[in-house]
């Protein structure tokens, strides 16, 4: 099956515009119009270590004795989809080992799950070194570059010997495929191409009847490296963790990145669109490459943007960079999956969002537009389009379902009544794809069908719940819900897999509660205010339970979450001094008769509160969002003016100014706060942040900063931001680590003004947000369903505003093992595979207590895991985790895992010199092994590490130790002090000096045979003839050869007698003796001391 390949070249991030099975591909003979530009940001705070999908820095190996130099990394990515370039300069860290035995590991590519690179051993065209396959495309990595082949017509032929000719422009087969050929122009014609990170398992190709053509045992790798692609420039290809093929150019210090040139073969069109994005068209398929967004950190930690652009010369493309400080890192960040406007020419906004298991997004909100986009609609017109007259035009709620790639609307409908205002306030979707919209109305003509409550009641405002068919064209039910004598306001809904719907909001008198609920009546009969309420409806819309919650002031439920057991979690605000509390971490409010936050957990039947607590400081506070993780911990967000808001294990422990947002994690039983932190800058943050949490306990908070009408500032915490983020605030998305005390990323969304109203997360960890924007330069991505805004104006004072939806992919941080040692005691941390003993990670020279090392996921109970060596700084004792003295005793640790904490004990040193006994010369390279007097191994050190011939080691001063010195080949092995074994060895108690004089050593060597055949595995010992020393032992190797190191006869006067014990058969002494007394004496060194052992 070996065949020739078309010459090719590496592209940047590729996505074809119409998705097919999770890969995106534009239809042939169509061009997808690139959309509005991304928003730049400047003057952001410095970023900590990156854990996002931003391009990775891969510095070249350097000597640990050399000064670190700056390197430039041009990072690009190839995905079956839209091309996006990324360029990154970075500093190459040189790590100097705490001990010479410890390795020097520069920055390295993370090990991530995803696709593999197959080595080509005959299953692919002969020019390919490696092949990467996906359902929509095959990518070949050759000496010259990359060939990406996308089949656009049915083509069942195999990879033939003449693939180059068959895919050349104008050929018959080329018409059935779109081929992207890009060469690295002027590059090394024969770079060293190798696979990195071999994966378990092999690929096999049993194609056809001819067994001679079958290919077996194809290895798979996680990365492919091109060495010296250009002089001083390497390239590494890898999976970014979400199925995207990325590669980095690694440019050595002093090398000019402009030598990198991408060449496109004849038959393609290369152009820039009006936003400076690169568009390459091949075989009717358009490939997009975003204009690079490049920046670097100033000495003050601020972000300074660098002009970056594509430079086209015919069919050749280079990266053009403006002026920059070459002594500082330059970074480029990832792009959005999709981002689109959603609205008409009137005022529109998204208010809630959810996503189903297939990645379809569902958005609800409000619209005043007569031309809001409708597709397959249940209600095709704004209710006021016929009945209302200006200025009494009201808003309708809407429901829009969007395809996973954002390229199309699956269905979209108005939902409302004439002469009134409706707005979607909650949304959910069940396992069958039926959407549920919660809204409010003051109309008696709201669309009602199969209703459990067909009339609104006399109150001015009523809640409604509407369940749509899977295609959005009809109603399965639509019902009013609420008090029959006063109004009901619906704030949020949640839907479980069975179609049961949970409701929360506020209600006055007349709410029909169910028997046995925890609060059947409104406090004080709602004489002066309304209470909060919760309810659960069955799949047909009929109540299963309904209950008030509150005291004698207003207590609206602002947000809901539900778990798999049917428990309901609520967050809201109260001005009641007697709000019901149960098992509370904060049993009383601090700001009487003013707004204070609360959080509560309700059992599945609503017969009892599992816990209920205030969550507030001494000024106005409100909880606006809630999520729950698989363990039952609640994550609450909201807004606070309080400088004494409860904080614990915080990312921001102090109030930043004005109105801050907050995030609080509550224990499953509600009795304690796990962590709680402010989130904000000096100006007001928005009023209603939302929160979601992924399966690993990482919380995502979305909101707005600064609040509407407040001039933007640059002090909101920004970490690993999106390239499309704006510089002036607006909507933000922040991902916290699992401990809540750090950020995985935090970014502005882009375009100003805009505000994020809601956030959702899918099973893959992709983020969805919706809200409103008035910005004509809000970041939209190529191929989305609505690239233009019909209600935006460059002047924020004149803009009306429209809705939007944005999807962001953000793979999880690389799995890490992390912990602390206490009192800044460690010098280096080494992580070894628990089974193979392979070193997988190393961290050195951190002055803090904390450490963190990336390690591929592996579990101890599944035959994997890791062991950790903690080498201490001077004055402390090195240990294996968990306070173990050696490898065999060390505890196994899973990855990922946090909390791998140890306390390294204070120590005193044992030190001294190792010298040659005859010449007194210093000996470097001798290994000294330390054992407690009870025989427990405690560590080793190498002579020469503390000066010529000198060693030092820090050990527990409460123990005594015995020391074995293993000399280099030219010197003997000996115990302290000149002892021949552990029993005879003298003990040392730190602090103490112990010097060693090692006599010259030689070897006694020979062969062991049986019946004249070489005999592997025999146990061979050399005894001194005088009985002056313990025997020295060896085992015959696989060829039957043995070698024993002993003190030379010249330096000691010793003669030796040699014995061989075979695996089976009779013991013999040299030469052919049956016991030591009949054995011949042998001088050392000597060879050919051969022993024949009878069967």
SVG drawing of the C-alpha trace seen along z (x, -y; Angstrom):
<svg xmlns="http://www.w3.org/2000/svg" viewBox="-59 -59 110 93">
<polyline fill="none" stroke="black" stroke-width="0.4" points="0.0,0.0 3.0,-2.3 2.4,-5.2 3.5,-8.7 2.1,-11.8 1.4,-15.3 3.9,-17.8 2.3,-19.7 2.8,-22.2 1.7,-22.9 -1.3,-25.1 -2.7,-26.9 -5.9,-26.1 -8.3,-24.7 -12.0,-24.4 -14.2,-24.0 -17.4,-26.0 -20.2,-23.5 -19.9,-20.8 -20.2,-17.1 -20.0,-14.7 -18.1,-17.1 -15.7,-18.3 -16.5,-21.4 -16.4,-21.5 -17.7,-24.0 -19.8,-22.7 -17.9,-22.6 -18.2,-25.6 -19.3,-27.8 -17.4,-30.5 -18.3,-31.2 -18.1,-34.9 -15.8,-35.8 -17.4,-37.9 -16.7,-40.8 -13.3,-41.4 -12.1,-40.4 -11.7,-42.9 -8.1,-43.6 -7.2,-44.1 -4.3,-45.9 -3.0,-46.7 -4.1,-43.5 -2.5,-42.2 0.2,-39.7 -0.8,-36.1 0.3,-33.1 1.3,-29.7 -1.0,-28.9 -3.3,-25.9 -5.7,-26.8 -5.8,-25.8 -3.5,-28.7 -0.5,-27.7 2.1,-25.9 5.8,-26.9 8.3,-24.1 11.8,-25.5 14.7,-23.5 16.9,-21.6 19.7,-23.6 22.6,-22.9 21.8,-23.5 25.0,-25.4 24.1,-28.0 22.2,-31.2 18.6,-31.0 17.9,-32.6 14.8,-34.0 13.1,-32.0 10.3,-32.7 7.5,-30.3 5.2,-30.6 2.2,-28.5 -0.3,-27.4 -3.0,-24.8 -4.7,-22.6 -8.2,-21.5 -10.8,-20.3 -12.5,-23.7 -11.3,-27.4 -7.7,-28.3 -6.4,-30.5 -2.9,-31.5 -1.2,-31.9 2.2,-33.3 4.0,-33.0 7.3,-34.3 8.4,-32.8 11.3,-32.6 13.2,-29.3 13.6,-28.4 16.9,-26.8 16.5,-24.6 19.6,-23.9 19.2,-20.7 19.3,-20.6 21.3,-17.4 23.3,-16.2 21.3,-13.0 18.1,-15.0 17.3,-15.7 17.0,-19.1 13.6,-19.3 12.7,-22.4 9.2,-23.3 7.5,-20.5 4.3,-19.7 1.5,-18.4 0.3,-14.9 -3.3,-15.1 -6.0,-12.7 -7.2,-12.8 -6.2,-11.5 -2.9,-9.8 -0.2,-10.1 0.4,-6.8 3.9,-6.0 3.9,-5.0 5.2,-1.5 3.5,-0.8 -0.2,-1.5 0.0,-5.0 1.7,-6.7 5.5,-6.4 6.3,-10.1 4.4,-10.3 6.3,-9.8 3.1,-10.0 -0.6,-10.0 -3.4,-11.6 -6.9,-10.5 -10.3,-11.9 -13.8,-11.1 -13.7,-14.0 -10.1,-14.4 -6.7,-12.6 -3.5,-14.6 -0.1,-13.4 3.1,-14.7 6.0,-14.6 9.5,-15.9 8.2,-19.0 5.1,-19.7 1.5,-18.8 -1.2,-17.4 -4.8,-17.7 -7.2,-15.7 -11.0,-16.1 -13.2,-13.8 -16.1,-15.8 -17.5,-13.1 -17.9,-9.3 -14.4,-7.8 -13.9,-4.3 -10.4,-3.8 -7.5,-3.2 -4.3,-5.3 -2.6,-4.2 0.9,-4.3 0.1,-7.3 -1.7,-9.5 0.4,-12.5 -0.7,-12.4 -4.3,-11.4 -4.7,-14.4 -2.9,-16.9 -5.0,-19.9 -7.2,-18.8 -6.9,-15.1 -10.0,-13.0 -9.6,-12.0 -8.8,-15.5 -12.4,-16.4 -13.6,-14.1 -11.4,-15.7 -10.4,-19.1 -6.7,-19.1 -4.8,-21.6 -1.1,-21.5 1.2,-23.8 5.0,-23.6 7.5,-25.1 9.3,-27.1 13.1,-27.2 13.0,-24.7 15.4,-21.8 14.5,-19.2 15.2,-16.3 14.5,-17.3 14.6,-14.7 11.0,-13.7 10.2,-11.5 7.3,-10.5 7.1,-11.5 5.0,-10.0 4.2,-6.6 0.7,-5.6 -0.5,-2.1 -2.0,0.1 -1.2,0.7 -3.2,0.1 -3.6,2.9 -4.7,2.7 -6.2,6.0 -7.5,4.6 -8.3,6.9 -7.7,10.6 -4.0,10.3 -2.3,11.0 1.0,9.7 -0.6,6.2 -1.8,6.4 0.0,4.1 0.3,5.0 1.6,3.3 1.5,-0.3 2.6,-2.4 0.7,-5.5 2.3,-8.7 0.9,-11.8 3.3,-14.2 5.5,-14.5 8.7,-16.5 10.5,-18.1 14.1,-18.9 15.8,-21.8 13.0,-22.5 14.7,-25.8 18.1,-26.6 17.4,-27.2 13.7,-26.4 11.9,-23.2 8.3,-22.2 6.1,-20.0 2.7,-18.7 0.2,-17.5 -3.5,-17.3 -4.6,-20.3 -6.9,-18.1 -10.1,-18.8 -9.5,-17.0 -7.6,-19.9 -4.3,-19.3 -1.9,-22.0 1.8,-22.7 4.4,-25.0 7.4,-26.6 10.2,-26.8 12.6,-29.5 16.0,-29.7 17.1,-33.0 18.6,-35.2 16.8,-33.4 14.6,-35.5 11.0,-34.2 10.4,-35.8 12.3,-32.9 9.1,-30.8 7.2,-30.9 4.1,-28.9 3.7,-28.0 0.4,-26.9 0.4,-24.8 -1.2,-25.8 -4.9,-25.4 -5.7,-27.3 -6.7,-30.9 -5.0,-32.8 -6.4,-36.1 -7.2,-38.3 -10.7,-39.2 -11.7,-42.6 -10.8,-41.7 -7.3,-40.6 -8.1,-37.0 -6.4,-34.6 -8.8,-32.7 -7.5,-29.7 -9.8,-28.1 -9.1,-24.6 -11.4,-22.3 -14.4,-24.5 -13.7,-24.3 -12.7,-27.6 -10.2,-27.5 -9.9,-30.5 -7.0,-31.6 -7.6,-34.4 -5.4,-37.4 -2.9,-36.8 -3.5,-38.4 -0.1,-39.0 0.9,-40.6 3.6,-40.6 3.9,-41.5 5.7,-44.7 8.0,-44.9 5.1,-46.1 3.0,-43.1 0.7,-45.0 -0.3,-43.6 1.1,-45.4 -0.3,-44.4 2.0,-43.8 0.9,-44.3 0.7,-40.9 -0.5,-40.1 -0.3,-37.8 1.9,-38.9 0.9,-37.5 3.1,-37.2 1.3,-35.3 0.7,-31.9 3.2,-32.4 2.4,-33.6 4.6,-34.9 4.0,-36.1 4.6,-39.9 5.3,-41.3 5.5,-44.9 8.1,-46.3 8.4,-44.4 10.8,-44.0 12.6,-40.8 13.8,-40.4 10.2,-39.7 7.7,-36.9 5.0,-37.4 1.8,-35.4 -1.2,-34.6 -4.4,-33.1 -7.0,-30.7 -10.2,-31.6 -13.9,-30.9 -15.7,-27.9 -18.5,-30.2 -19.9,-33.6 -23.0,-35.2 -25.5,-38.0 -29.1,-36.9 -31.8,-39.4 -33.5,-41.8 -33.6,-45.6 -35.4,-46.2 -34.2,-45.8 -33.4,-42.2 -31.5,-40.3 -30.7,-36.7 -31.5,-36.0 -31.1,-32.2 -29.3,-29.4 -29.0,-25.6 -27.5,-22.9 -28.4,-19.3 -26.3,-16.2 -25.7,-16.7 -24.3,-20.2 -27.4,-22.1 -27.8,-25.4 -31.2,-26.7 -31.6,-30.5 -34.5,-32.4 -34.9,-36.1 -37.0,-39.0 -37.4,-40.7 -39.1,-43.9 -38.1,-43.1 -40.6,-42.6 -37.8,-40.9 -36.4,-38.6 -35.1,-35.5 -37.7,-32.7 -37.3,-29.2 -40.0,-26.5 -41.8,-28.6 -44.8,-27.9 -45.4,-31.6 -44.0,-33.3 -44.7,-37.0 -44.3,-39.3 -47.6,-39.3 -47.7,-43.1 -47.1,-43.0 -50.8,-43.0 -52.5,-44.2 -50.2,-46.8 -49.8,-50.4 -46.9,-52.7 -45.8,-53.5 -47.5,-50.5 -45.4,-47.9 -44.5,-45.2 -41.9,-42.5 -42.3,-38.8 -40.2,-36.0 -38.4,-33.9 -36.9,-30.4 -34.1,-29.7 -32.3,-26.4 -28.8,-26.6 -26.8,-23.9 -23.6,-22.7 -21.3,-24.5 -23.3,-27.8 -23.8,-27.7 -27.5,-27.5 -30.7,-28.0 -32.6,-24.7 -35.8,-26.4 -36.7,-29.8 -40.0,-31.2 -41.7,-34.1 -43.7,-33.3 -46.1,-36.0 -49.4,-37.8 -50.5,-41.2 -50.6,-44.4 -48.1,-43.1 -44.5,-42.4 -43.0,-38.9 -39.5,-37.8 -38.0,-34.3 -36.7,-34.0 -35.8,-30.3 -35.0,-27.5 -34.5,-23.8 -34.3,-20.8 -35.1,-17.1 -33.4,-14.0 -35.7,-13.9 -34.8,-17.4 -38.0,-19.1 -37.4,-22.7 -39.2,-24.3 -39.5,-28.1 -40.4,-29.9 -41.7,-33.5 -44.0,-36.1 -46.9,-37.9 -49.6,-40.3 -51.9,-39.1 -54.9,-36.9 -54.2,-35.9 -50.9,-34.2 -50.8,-31.0 -52.2,-28.2 -52.5,-24.5 -53.1,-21.4 -52.8,-23.6 -52.9,-22.6 -53.8,-26.3 -55.6,-27.8 -56.1,-31.3 -53.7,-33.8 -55.8,-35.0 -56.4,-38.6 -52.8,-39.5 -51.1,-41.9 -48.3,-39.5 -48.4,-35.8 -45.8,-33.0 -46.1,-30.8 -44.4,-27.4 -44.3,-26.3 -43.1,-22.9 -42.3,-22.7 -42.3,-19.7 -38.8,-18.6 -39.0,-20.5 -40.3,-23.7 -43.3,-23.9 -46.0,-23.0 -46.8,-23.1 -47.0,-20.0 -48.3,-22.1 -48.4,-25.7 -49.8,-26.8 -50.1,-29.7 -48.7,-29.1 -49.1,-31.1 -51.3,-32.8 -55.0,-33.1 -55.3,-36.3 -52.0,-38.1 -49.1,-38.2 -46.3,-35.6 -42.9,-36.3 -40.9,-33.5 -37.1,-33.9 -35.6,-30.5 -36.5,-27.0 -34.7,-23.7 -35.6,-20.5 -34.5,-17.0 -34.1,-14.0 -37.7,-12.8 -39.2,-16.1 -40.0,-17.3 -39.7,-21.0 -38.5,-23.0 -39.7,-26.6 -38.5,-29.4 -39.4,-33.0 -41.6,-35.2 -45.3,-35.0 -47.9,-36.8 -51.1,-35.5 -53.1,-32.8 -50.3,-30.4 -51.8,-26.9 -49.3,-25.0 -49.3,-21.2 -49.9,-19.1 -46.9,-18.5 -44.5,-21.0 -42.0,-22.7 -43.7,-26.2 -47.4,-26.0 -48.3,-29.6 -46.8,-33.0 -45.2,-34.6 -47.6,-37.1 -50.0,-36.2 -47.9,-38.4 -49.5,-41.4 -46.8,-43.7 -44.6,-41.8 -44.2,-38.6 -42.2,-35.5 -40.1,-33.3 -41.6,-30.1 -40.4,-26.8 -42.4,-24.2 -42.0,-21.1 -44.2,-20.1 -44.5,-16.6 -43.8,-16.1 -47.4,-17.1 -47.1,-20.4 -49.1,-19.4 -47.8,-20.3 -46.0,-17.7 -45.2,-20.2 -45.3,-23.9 -44.1,-25.8 -43.4,-29.3 -40.0,-30.1 -39.4,-33.3 -39.9,-35.6 -41.9,-38.8 -40.1,-40.7 -39.5,-40.0 -37.5,-36.8 -37.4,-36.1 -35.7,-32.9 -33.3,-34.1 -31.8,-30.9 -32.2,-27.1 -30.1,-23.9 -31.1,-20.3 -29.1,-17.1 -29.7,-13.6 -31.4,-12.6 -34.1,-15.2 -32.8,-17.7 -33.4,-21.3 -30.8,-24.1 -31.9,-27.7 -30.2,-31.0 -31.8,-34.4 -32.0,-37.5 -34.1,-38.4 -34.8,-41.4 -36.4,-39.3 -34.8,-39.1 -36.6,-35.8 -35.7,-34.0 -36.0,-30.2 -32.5,-28.8 -31.6,-25.1 -28.1,-23.7 -26.8,-27.1 -23.1,-28.2 -24.5,-31.7 -27.6,-31.5 -28.3,-35.3 -28.2,-38.3 -25.9,-41.2 -27.8,-43.9 -31.4,-44.0 -34.3,-44.9 -31.9,-45.3 -31.1,-42.8 -29.0,-39.9 -28.1,-36.7 -29.3,-33.3 -28.7,-29.7 -30.8,-26.6 -31.2,-22.9 -34.6,-21.3 -35.3,-17.5 -36.9,-15.8 -40.5,-16.0 -40.1,-19.5 -41.2,-18.4 -38.1,-19.8 -35.1,-22.1 -31.9,-20.1 -30.1,-23.3 -30.8,-27.0 -28.4,-29.9 -27.8,-33.6 -24.9,-34.5 -24.0,-38.1 -21.9,-40.9 -22.9,-44.2 -24.0,-45.9 -26.4,-45.0 -25.8,-41.5 -27.7,-39.3 -27.2,-35.7 -28.1,-35.5 -26.8,-32.1 -26.3,-28.6 -24.9,-25.3 -24.2,-21.9 -21.5,-19.3 -21.7,-15.6 -20.8,-15.5 -23.7,-17.8 -21.6,-20.9 -23.4,-24.1 -21.6,-27.0 -23.3,-30.3 -22.6,-33.6 -23.9,-37.1 -23.1,-40.7 -21.9,-42.3 -21.1,-45.8 -19.8,-44.4 -16.2,-44.6 -16.9,-41.9 -18.6,-39.4 -17.6,-35.9 -14.4,-34.7 -12.4,-31.5 -9.5,-30.1 -10.1,-33.0 -8.7,-34.0 -9.5,-37.6 -9.8,-37.9 -10.6,-41.6 -13.3,-43.8 -12.0,-45.4 -14.4,-48.4 -18.0,-49.4 -20.1,-46.3 -18.1,-43.2 -19.2,-39.8 -18.6,-36.7 -18.3,-32.9 -19.0,-30.7 -18.8,-26.9 -20.9,-25.4 -20.4,-21.9 -23.0,-19.2 -24.6,-19.4 -24.6,-23.2 -22.8,-23.5 -19.6,-25.1 -18.1,-27.2 -15.5,-25.3 -14.2,-28.5 -15.5,-31.9 -14.0,-34.7 -14.6,-38.2 -14.3,-38.7 -14.0,-42.1 -12.1,-45.3 -12.4,-48.8 -15.6,-49.7 -19.0,-48.1 -19.4,-44.7 -22.8,-43.7 -25.8,-42.8 -26.5,-39.2 -23.6,-36.9 -24.3,-33.2 -22.3,-30.0 -21.9,-26.5 -19.5,-23.7 -17.9,-20.9 -17.5,-17.3 -14.1,-18.0 -15.3,-20.8 -14.1,-23.7 -16.6,-26.6 -17.2,-29.0 -18.6,-32.4 -20.0,-34.8 -21.2,-38.3 -20.3,-41.9 -17.7,-44.4 -17.9,-47.2 -21.6,-47.7 -23.6,-49.5 -22.8,-53.2 -19.5,-53.0 -16.3,-53.8 -14.2,-50.6 -11.0,-50.0 -8.3,-47.4 -8.1,-46.0 -10.5,-43.1 -8.4,-39.9 -7.5,-38.5 -5.7,-35.2 -5.2,-33.2 -7.8,-35.3 -9.5,-34.8 -7.9,-36.5 -11.2,-38.0 -11.6,-39.6 -12.3,-43.3 -10.1,-45.9 -12.9,-47.9 -14.7,-45.4 -18.2,-44.2 -19.0,-40.6 -16.5,-38.4 -16.0,-34.6 -13.9,-33.3 -12.9,-29.7 -11.7,-29.0 -9.5,-26.1 -11.1,-23.4 -9.8,-24.9 -11.3,-28.3 -8.0,-30.2 -6.8,-30.5 -7.9,-31.0 -7.6,-28.6 -8.6,-31.5 -10.5,-34.8 -11.4,-36.7 -13.5,-39.6 -15.8,-38.4 -15.1,-41.3 -16.9,-44.2 -18.2,-47.1 -20.8,-47.5 -22.0,-44.0 -23.4,-42.1 -23.5,-38.4 -26.8,-37.3 -26.4,-33.5 -23.9,-30.7 -24.2,-26.9 -21.7,-24.1 -21.9,-20.8 -20.5,-17.4 -17.3,-18.2 -16.5,-21.2 -17.4,-23.8 -18.9,-27.0 -22.0,-28.8 -23.0,-32.3 -25.8,-34.7 -26.8,-38.2 -27.0,-41.6 -24.6,-43.8 -24.7,-47.1 -21.3,-46.8 -21.0,-46.6 -17.5,-45.0 -18.7,-42.3 -16.6,-39.3 -18.3,-37.0 -16.8,-34.0 -16.9,-32.9 -19.8,-30.8 -22.3,-31.7 -26.0,-32.1 -26.0,-35.9 -22.8,-37.8 -24.3,-41.3 -26.1,-43.4 -29.3,-45.1 -29.6,-47.2 -26.0,-48.3 -24.4,-51.7 -20.7,-52.8 -21.9,-55.4 -22.9,-53.5 -25.4,-56.3 -27.3,-55.6 -27.2,-51.8 -30.3,-49.8 -28.7,-46.5 -29.3,-42.9 -28.8,-39.4 -25.8,-37.1 -24.6,-33.6 -21.0,-32.5 -19.5,-29.1 -16.0,-28.7 -14.0,-25.6 -11.6,-25.3 -10.0,-21.9 -9.3,-21.1 -5.8,-22.0 -3.3,-19.3 -3.6,-16.7 -1.4,-17.6 -0.2,-16.2 0.1,-19.0 0.8,-19.5 2.9,-21.3 5.9,-20.5 5.5,-23.1 7.9,-25.9 9.3,-26.2 11.4,-23.1 11.8,-21.5 14.5,-21.9 13.1,-19.7 10.2,-17.4 10.5,-14.3 7.6,-12.2 8.2,-8.6 5.9,-6.1 5.1,-3.6 5.5,-0.5 8.2,-1.3 10.2,-3.8 10.3,-6.2 10.8,-9.8 7.7,-11.7 8.0,-15.1 10.4,-17.4 10.1,-20.7 13.0,-22.6 14.0,-25.5 10.6,-27.0 10.8,-29.2 7.2,-28.6 5.5,-25.7 3.5,-24.6 4.4,-22.5 2.6,-21.2 3.7,-18.7 1.9,-17.6 1.4,-13.8 -0.7,-11.7 -3.9,-10.4 -3.0,-7.1 -4.5,-5.3 -2.8,-3.1 -5.7,-0.7 -5.5,-0.1 -1.8,0.9 -0.5,-2.7 0.1,-5.7 3.2,-7.6 5.7,-7.8 7.1,-11.2 10.6,-12.1 10.9,-15.3 14.5,-16.4 14.8,-19.0 16.8,-22.1 19.7,-22.4 18.7,-21.8 15.8,-19.5 15.5,-15.8 14.6,-14.5 11.7,-12.0 9.5,-10.0 5.8,-10.6 4.2,-9.9 7.1,-10.4 8.8,-7.3 12.5,-6.7 12.7,-4.8 11.0,-3.9 9.6,-0.6 7.9,-2.1 6.6,-5.2 2.9,-5.7 1.4,-5.5 -0.4,-8.6 -3.0,-8.9 -3.0,-11.6 -4.7,-14.0 -4.6,-14.6 -4.2,-17.5 -3.4,-17.6 -0.2,-15.5 1.1,-17.3 4.2,-16.4 6.2,-18.1 9.9,-17.7 11.6,-17.4 14.6,-19.5 17.9,-17.7 21.6,-17.9 24.2,-16.9 26.7,-14.0 29.5,-15.1 33.0,-14.2 35.4,-13.3 35.9,-10.2 39.6,-9.6 41.8,-7.1 43.6,-5.1 46.9,-5.0 47.1,-8.4 44.9,-10.5 43.3,-11.8 39.7,-13.0 37.1,-10.6 34.1,-12.0 31.2,-9.8 31.1,-7.4 27.6,-6.7 27.0,-6.7 23.9,-4.9 22.5,-5.6 20.5,-3.1 19.1,-3.5 20.5,-1.2 17.4,0.9 18.2,1.4 15.7,-1.1 17.1,-2.8 17.1,-6.6 18.7,-8.1 21.9,-8.5 24.3,-11.1 27.1,-11.2 30.7,-12.3 31.7,-15.5 28.4,-17.2 29.6,-19.4 33.0,-20.1 35.8,-18.0 35.6,-14.6 33.1,-15.9 29.6,-14.9 26.9,-16.1 23.5,-14.8 20.9,-16.0 19.3,-13.4 17.1,-13.1 19.3,-13.9 17.2,-11.6 18.3,-8.5 21.7,-6.7 22.9,-5.6 25.2,-3.1 26.8,-4.1 27.8,-1.9 30.1,-3.5 29.9,-2.1 33.1,-3.2 33.7,-3.8 35.0,-0.8 38.6,-1.5 37.9,-1.5 36.4,0.8 33.0,0.8 33.0,0.5 30.9,-0.2 31.8,-2.9 34.3,-2.6 36.2,-0.1 33.7,2.5 32.8,5.3 29.1,5.6 26.1,3.9 26.5,5.8 30.1,4.7 29.5,1.1 29.8,-1.7 26.9,-4.0 26.8,-7.8 24.5,-10.3 24.0,-13.7 25.7,-16.1 29.0,-14.2 31.9,-14.0 32.7,-10.7 35.7,-10.3 36.4,-7.3 39.6,-6.0 38.9,-3.5 41.6,-1.0 42.1,-0.2 39.7,2.5 39.9,5.0 37.7,7.7 37.7,11.5 35.8,12.6 35.1,15.7 32.4,18.1 30.2,20.7 29.4,23.8 27.5,27.1 28.2,30.1 30.4,27.8 27.5,25.3 27.4,21.8 25.2,21.5 23.3,18.2 22.0,17.4 24.7,19.1 25.5,17.4 29.2,16.7 31.1,15.6 34.7,14.5 36.0,15.3 39.3,14.1 41.6,17.0 42.3,15.7 38.7,15.2 39.5,11.5 36.5,10.1 32.9,11.0 32.5,12.6 31.7,10.5 29.0,11.8 27.7,11.8 25.3,13.6 26.2,15.0 24.5,13.0 22.4,14.3 25.6,15.5 27.0,17.2 29.6,14.5 30.2,13.2 32.4,10.4 33.1,9.6 34.7,6.4 37.2,6.9 40.2,5.1 43.3,5.8 45.8,8.3 48.6,5.7 46.9,3.2 45.6,5.7 47.7,8.9 44.4,10.9 44.1,14.0 40.6,15.2 38.8,18.4 35.8,18.5 32.6,20.6 29.7,21.1 26.2,22.3 24.2,23.3 20.4,22.9 20.4,26.7 23.2,29.1 26.3,29.3 28.3,26.5 31.9,26.2 34.9,24.1 37.6,23.0 39.2,25.1 36.9,28.2 37.0,28.4 34.0,29.4 34.9,27.2 36.9,24.1 39.8,26.0 40.5,27.6 40.0,24.5 42.8,22.7 43.9,19.2 43.2,16.4 44.9,13.0 42.9,9.9 42.5,8.6 42.3,11.7 40.1,13.1 39.2,16.5 38.4,17.9 36.0,20.4 33.9,22.8 32.3,26.1 29.4,27.2 28.2,30.8 24.4,31.5"/>
</svg>
